Amino acid sequence: AAIAIPVFLNQRENAWRGAVESDLRNAAIQMETCLTRSTTSVYPASVDSATDTNFCDGVALTVSDGVTFTATGTGGTSYVITGSHVNVDEDLTYNSATGGLGDWT
C-alpha cells in the first residue's frame, strides 16, 4: 500500500494534466477554424470556456470536467490560451505565436 497509493495519486494528477492539454489543443483547433471561416482574418478577441463553448459558428467545444481556459487574441495574428484543472495547482499555456503548448507554471 505504501507504494501503490502514491503511484495512484500521481497517475490521477497526470490524467488531469492530460485533460487540460487535450482541451487546449482542441481550443486551438477551434481558434484556427474561426480564423479560416472569418471574413476579417482575425482570431476571436477573447474566449472563456465557462461561457463560450460555441464561439465559432456551429463548431461546439466540449471541455473536460474540472478544466477551464481563457483565450486572448493578441492583435488578430496570434492568440494565447491559458488553461487549468481544479485539482492541479499550475496553469498551462498554449501560444500560437511560439508553436503550441508551453510548460506548466
LINSULMO-V317304 format. One record per backbone hydrogen bond with DSSP energy under -1.0 kcal/mol. CO is the residue of the C=O (numbers start at 0). NH is the residue of the N-H. Records with the same first field share a line. If there is no record, write none. Layout:
CO->NH / NH
This chain:
0->4
2->6
3->7
4->8
5->9
6->10
7->11
8->12
9->13
10->14
11->15
12->16
13->17
14->18
15->19
16->20
17->21
18->22
19->23
20->24
21->25
22->26
23->27
24->28
25->29
26->30
27->31
28->32
29->33
30->34
31->35
32->36
33->37
44->72
46->70
47->50 / 51
52->60
55->58
63->66
65->85
67->83
68->48
69->81
70->46
71->79
77->73
78->95
79->71
80->93
81->69
82->91
83->67
84->87
90->104
91->82
92->101
93->80
94->99
99->94
